[in-house]
Amino acid sequence: MSSAMDTLAPPRLIRLFGLAAILIAFVLDQATKLMALAALERGSAQSVLPFFDLRLSFNQGVSFSMFAETFAGRPLLLAGITLVIVALFGFLLIRSTTRWEAAAFGLIIGGALGNALDRIRIGAVVDFLDFHVSGWHWPAFNLADTAIAMGVMLLLAITSLGKNDGSASRGTAR
């Protein structure tokens, strides 16, 4: 997935892609959460499509509300853990060698910062996107969660394509 242009790009430009991804993920996440808080009532659903509703909820745990009981009443602890993880990903962003890699780390960081700000500001993460089929609901989520998932998928794609590129070139060199 990395191109010859990436190897020629200065590290400063590569990091700029990561910073742009952080900013885009964070701003879109916070803007949509503010709209959800202003327009939705907790628990009531606004149907958008037969399989998609807007439903305001608050997550005190981690992904899919796991460990909600553990972290209930301790949002600053979870925000602190998140910020340590953000710092680690920031280090990886600085060391990124391609624009795609930097953008992936940026999406993860921007999403994590959006959720951390919610925990600090209101004590829980604002979730409002509710997908469902035949009474089965995927856990509600937000754009920060989407940015994190997209960043992880992009890193997995980069890693798997990078391994394929290396093995293909080794195979043809024999």
N, C-alpha and C positions, 0 to 999 in steps of 0.2 A: 504494500500500500504506500510505502514511502517512495518518493520519486527522486530522480537525479536533482531536481530543483531544490528539494529539501536538504540534500547533502551540501548544496552550494549556498543555502540560505544562512545568513549570519545568525548566531545564537540569539541576538537581540530581536530579530524578526520572528524567530520561532517562539520565543517567550511572549511576544506581542499577541500571537494567536491564542496562547493560553490565557493571557489577561483579558482578551476580548471575550473568550468563552466564559470566563468567570463573571464578567460584567453582564453579559447577555443573560446567562442562566439566573443570576441573582436578581436582576431588575425585573425580568419577566415573572419570576416566581413571586417576588414581593408584590408586584402590581396586581397579579391575579388573586393573590390571597387577600389583599385589601378590598378588591372588588367582591370577592366571596363573602368576606365579613360584613360588607355594607349591604349586600343584596340578599343573602340567604339567612334563614332562621335555622338554628341548630336542630337537626333531626328531620326536618321536613325536606322533601325532595322536589326539585323542579325538573320535570322530564324534558330532555333535549331530543333524544332519539329512543326508539323502543328498547335499546340495550344500554343507554347512557343517561344518567341523571347528574344533576348538581346537588350535592347533599353535604352540608357543613358538619364537620366533626373535628374533634381535637384529640391528637395522639400524644399521650404522655410517655409512651415507650419508644422502642426503636422500630425498625421496619415491621409492617403488619401488626403494630401494637404489641409486639413481643416485649416482655419484661416491663409492661406498663405498671404492674404492682410494685416491682422493684424500684422503679424511678418515680413513682407517684409522689408528688410533693418535693421532688429533688431535681427540678429542671436545670438548675445551674450545674449540677454534677454532670448530667448528660451533655449539656452544652460545652462544658469544659473538656470532656472526653472527645467530643466532636472537633473542637478547636485543635486539640493535640493531633488528631488524625489529619485535619486540614493542613497543619504545619508539615507533617510528613509528606503529604501529597504536594505541597508547595515546593519542598526540596526536590521531589521527582520532576515537577514542572520545570524548575530551573535547570535541571540536568537533561531535559528532553532534547532529542536529536532531530525530531521531525515536527512539522506543523501539526500533523494529525495526532501525534502523541501529546503534544502540548495542549491541543484543543480538548483531547479526552480528559487529561488531568484538570484542565480548566472547568469543564462541565461538572466534574465530580466536586471540585472545590466550591464552585458557585452554588451548586445545589446544597451542599453541606452547610455553607454559610447561611443560606436562606433559612434552612430548618433550625440552625443554631440561633439565629436572630429571633425566630418565633419563640423558642424555648426561653430565651432571656427576656423578651418583651412581654409575652403573655403566659408563659409557663407550660406551653404545649405546642405541638406543630399543627398548623391549620391544614386540614385535608378537605377536599371538596369534589374530587372527580370520582364518580361512582359508576363502574361498568358492571353489568349484570346480565344473566341469561337464565330464564326459567326459575326465578326466585333465588338463584345462586349469585352472590355478590363478590366480586374481587374486592379486597380491602381498599377502602378509599385512599386516595393519594393526591399529590399536588405536582406542580411543575418542577419543584426541586427534586423530588423523587424521580421524575422522568429524566431530568438532566443527569442525575447520578447514574441511572440505569443506562442511558445512552453513552455516557463516558466509559462505563465498564465494558459495554458491548464493543465500543470502538477500540478499546485497549485489547480485548480478546481477538478482534479481527486483525489488528496490527500484528499481534503476536503470532497468530496462526498463519497469516499470510507471509510474515517474515520467515517463519520456519519452512514453509512451502517453497519460498523463493530460494532459500539457502540450499535445500535438498535438491531442488531442480537443477540449480547451477552446478552442484557437485556431481550430479548424475551425468550431466552433459560433458563434464570436464574429463571423464574417464576415457 
